[in-house]
């Protein structure tokens, strides 16, 4: 996690959930995440079985030069990244992993900026299938950010984190999809990738993707 706001939100989420796979929405106290709040968002399942913004912080809305509440989160992504994002969302809502994504946002003038996004499961009335807690933060803030809206965004890297050291291979459901650059990203029963070390932890690499099966960050 490169940004302080991302790390602080993750640590808060991890603390308040306790022994649960995810905290309840009502457990979140905005005053405890003041430094991350402007970049924080909550997603909710919409009528089209996608996810839309229920809440979105001010810095996040500024990056897109519009209010994001009620807008589709799924629609933000380039069409070739939609399957990858849907797979990540399922890993978060159904398998209770934490997804860490980096992406490049592009404006109508073809200026570009990189962002870090985190997605974490959130309970609503006992279910983790209808809510997500997240943050989205620019890795660097160019002078034009907030003046030129982000119009297109493409995934540049992703990681899945299993906060309780659960082995993903224990999941009975196989997840398989294709990411932006034709790199396969899959879950249980996945073919072994090239061994690697990422942030001091063992992982498997599939081109630019690093899949980490367990461990706290």
Backbone torsions as a table, in degrees:
resi	resn	phi	psi	omega
1	UNK	NA	118.4	-172.5
2	UNK	-87.8	-28.9	-174.9
3	UNK	-103.0	141.4	-179.8
4	UNK	-60.8	-40.0	-179.0
5	UNK	-63.0	-37.5	177.8
6	UNK	-65.2	-47.9	-177.4
7	UNK	-64.4	-41.6	-178.8
8	UNK	-65.8	-40.5	179.2
9	UNK	-66.4	-41.3	178.3
10	UNK	-61.7	-45.5	-178.6
11	UNK	-64.4	-38.1	177.5
12	UNK	-65.7	-48.5	178.0
13	UNK	-56.1	-44.6	-177.5
14	UNK	-65.7	-33.1	-179.2
15	UNK	-73.5	-47.2	-173.5
16	UNK	-76.4	-18.4	179.1
17	UNK	-75.4	-24.3	179.6
18	UNK	63.3	-126.5	-179.6
19	UNK	-89.8	-0.2	179.7
20	UNK	-81.2	160.9	176.8
21	UNK	-73.0	-22.0	-179.6
22	UNK	-160.7	148.6	176.6
23	UNK	-79.4	163.7	172.4
24	UNK	-79.1	151.3	177.5
25	UNK	-55.0	-39.7	-177.8
26	UNK	-69.1	-14.6	179.2
27	UNK	-75.4	-18.7	-174.6
28	UNK	-78.1	124.5	177.5
29	UNK	-109.3	106.9	-177.4
30	UNK	-54.5	-28.5	-178.8
31	UNK	-68.8	-17.9	-179.1
32	UNK	-86.5	-9.9	-178.3
33	UNK	-127.5	37.5	-176.3
34	UNK	-53.8	-42.4	-175.2
35	UNK	-72.6	-15.7	179.8
36	UNK	-107.7	-11.4	-167.9
37	UNK	-59.4	-38.7	-176.8
38	UNK	-66.8	-20.2	179.2
39	UNK	-105.7	2.8	-173.1
40	UNK	-91.9	149.5	175.5
41	UNK	-144.6	161.0	171.2
42	UNK	-125.0	131.4	177.6
43	UNK	-104.8	149.6	175.0
44	UNK	-131.5	148.8	178.0
45	UNK	-67.0	129.9	-178.1
46	UNK	-103.4	-178.3	-175.1
47	UNK	-67.0	-22.0	179.3
48	UNK	-91.2	13.7	-178.4
49	UNK	64.4	18.0	170.2
50	UNK	-104.0	-171.6	178.5
51	UNK	-119.6	137.6	179.0
52	UNK	-122.4	161.2	179.2
53	UNK	-74.4	121.7	171.8
54	UNK	-89.2	-38.4	175.2
55	UNK	-140.1	146.7	177.8
56	UNK	-148.0	131.4	-178.5
57	UNK	-67.3	162.0	-174.1
58	UNK	-64.6	-40.0	179.9
59	UNK	-65.0	-36.6	179.5
60	UNK	-65.6	-46.4	178.3
61	UNK	-63.2	-37.2	179.0
62	UNK	-61.9	-38.6	-179.2
63	UNK	-61.2	-31.6	-179.6
64	UNK	-99.7	-0.5	178.9
65	UNK	56.4	34.2	177.2
66	UNK	-164.4	158.5	174.7
67	UNK	-70.8	131.0	-176.6
68	UNK	-96.5	-14.3	-178.6
69	UNK	-55.8	126.8	-179.8
70	UNK	87.5	-10.0	-180.0
71	UNK	-86.7	154.3	-176.5
72	UNK	-74.0	126.9	172.4
73	UNK	-72.3	-40.3	-178.6
74	UNK	-61.1	-34.8	-175.8
75	UNK	-73.4	-12.2	179.6
76	UNK	-69.3	-26.1	-169.2
77	UNK	-89.3	147.2	175.3
78	UNK	-56.3	146.2	-174.4
79	UNK	-57.4	-30.1	179.6
80	UNK	-78.8	-7.2	178.6
81	UNK	-105.0	-4.9	-174.2
82	UNK	-61.4	-45.2	-179.6
83	UNK	-62.0	-40.9	179.7
84	UNK	-63.4	-41.7	-179.7
85	UNK	-69.4	-38.0	177.9
86	UNK	-63.9	-36.8	177.1
87	UNK	-65.6	-42.4	178.1
88	UNK	-63.0	-42.6	179.8
89	UNK	-61.6	-40.6	177.5
90	UNK	-65.3	-37.9	177.9
91	UNK	-62.7	-33.0	179.7
92	UNK	-78.5	-50.5	-173.7
93	UNK	-76.0	-33.9	-175.3
94	UNK	-99.6	-36.3	-177.3
95	UNK	-105.3	-4.7	174.8
96	UNK	62.9	35.4	170.9
97	UNK	-85.6	174.4	174.5
98	UNK	-117.9	126.5	-178.5
99	UNK	-101.4	130.4	176.4
100	UNK	-118.9	118.8	-173.0
101	UNK	-124.4	137.7	167.5
102	UNK	-112.0	141.8	179.3
103	UNK	-146.4	160.1	177.6
104	UNK	-107.8	123.0	177.1
105	UNK	-96.0	140.2	-177.9
106	UNK	-126.1	138.5	178.6
107	UNK	-94.5	176.0	177.8
108	UNK	-63.7	-23.6	178.8
109	UNK	-91.5	8.0	178.3
110	UNK	68.4	18.8	169.4
111	UNK	-79.8	151.1	-171.1
112	UNK	-131.8	151.2	176.0
113	UNK	-149.1	144.2	-179.4
114	UNK	-97.9	144.0	-179.6
115	UNK	-126.6	156.4	170.1
116	UNK	-116.1	132.2	-179.6
117	UNK	-128.1	139.2	174.7
118	UNK	-123.4	140.4	178.5
119	UNK	-126.2	128.3	-177.5
120	UNK	-132.3	145.8	179.7
121	UNK	-68.3	145.7	-179.2
122	UNK	-140.3	130.4	-179.4
123	UNK	-83.2	142.9	173.4
124	UNK	-137.8	114.4	-174.2
125	UNK	55.0	37.4	175.7
126	UNK	88.5	-12.6	-177.6
127	UNK	-102.8	144.6	176.3
128	UNK	-102.1	7.0	-173.7
129	UNK	-88.0	-11.1	-171.8
130	UNK	-117.9	-2.4	-179.2
131	UNK	-138.6	147.4	174.1
132	UNK	-137.1	141.4	173.2
133	UNK	-106.8	136.7	-178.9
134	UNK	-155.0	175.6	174.3
135	UNK	-143.7	148.7	178.4
136	UNK	-137.0	119.7	-172.9
137	UNK	-135.7	134.0	176.3
138	UNK	-68.5	133.9	179.4
139	UNK	-69.0	-33.8	171.7
140	UNK	-138.6	150.0	-177.5
141	UNK	-113.6	96.4	177.3
142	UNK	-65.6	159.5	-175.6
143	UNK	-60.5	-26.4	-175.1
144	UNK	-87.1	-8.2	-177.8
145	UNK	-63.4	125.3	-174.9
146	UNK	101.0	-12.1	176.2
147	UNK	-108.2	-43.3	174.7
148	UNK	-101.8	113.3	-177.2
149	UNK	-70.5	147.6	173.4
150	UNK	-70.1	126.1	-177.1
151	UNK	-109.9	-25.7	-178.4
152	UNK	-145.8	143.9	177.7
153	UNK	-140.3	138.6	-176.6
154	UNK	-126.0	135.7	178.2
155	UNK	-65.7	134.4	175.3
156	UNK	-114.1	-16.1	177.7
157	UNK	-174.2	155.5	177.4
158	UNK	-153.8	155.0	176.7
159	UNK	-140.4	148.5	170.2
160	UNK	-114.3	131.4	-177.8
161	UNK	-116.6	136.0	179.2
162	UNK	-111.8	96.4	-171.3
163	UNK	-59.6	-26.9	-177.4
164	UNK	-99.4	17.8	179.4
165	UNK	59.0	29.1	178.1
166	UNK	-78.3	136.9	176.8
167	UNK	-77.0	122.5	-176.9
168	UNK	-63.8	-27.8	179.3
169	UNK	-64.2	-16.5	178.9
170	UNK	-75.0	-13.5	178.6
171	UNK	-69.7	135.6	-177.8
172	UNK	-79.2	-19.0	-174.7
173	UNK	-98.4	128.2	178.3
174	UNK	-86.8	134.7	175.0
175	UNK	-113.6	130.1	177.1
176	UNK	-144.0	136.4	177.5
177	UNK	-156.5	-179.5	-179.4
178	UNK	-125.4	126.4	-177.1
179	UNK	-86.1	-178.6	-168.4
180	UNK	-55.5	-38.9	-174.3
181	UNK	-104.2	33.4	177.4
182	UNK	65.0	26.7	176.1
183	UNK	-95.7	128.0	179.5
184	UNK	-73.2	136.2	175.3
185	UNK	-127.6	118.6	-175.7
186	UNK	-138.2	168.0	-175.5
187	UNK	-105.2	-115.5	-178.5
188	UNK	-64.9	153.8	-178.4
189	UNK	60.7	26.7	-179.7
190	UNK	-77.1	147.7	173.2
191	UNK	-67.4	147.1	-177.9
192	UNK	-69.1	132.1	176.3
193	UNK	-93.4	-174.9	179.2
194	UNK	-71.0	124.9	178.7
195	UNK	-58.9	144.2	-179.8
196	UNK	-155.4	167.9	173.8
197	UNK	-118.6	123.4	-178.3
198	UNK	-125.9	122.1	-178.5
199	UNK	51.5	37.9	175.7
200	UNK	81.5	3.4	-178.4
201	UNK	-118.8	150.7	178.2
202	UNK	-70.1	143.4	-177.8
203	UNK	-152.4	175.6	173.3
204	UNK	-124.1	135.3	-177.9
205	UNK	-103.2	138.4	171.5
206	UNK	-127.3	92.4	-171.7
207	UNK	53.8	-119.6	-175.3
208	UNK	-83.9	-3.6	-177.2
209	UNK	-92.1	138.3	175.2
210	UNK	-119.5	115.5	-178.0
211	UNK	-103.6	118.5	-177.7
212	UNK	-110.8	120.6	-172.0
213	UNK	-84.8	-15.6	-177.6
214	UNK	-162.6	169.4	171.8
215	UNK	108.8	151.1	175.1
216	UNK	-87.9	158.6	179.4
217	UNK	-116.8	NA	NA
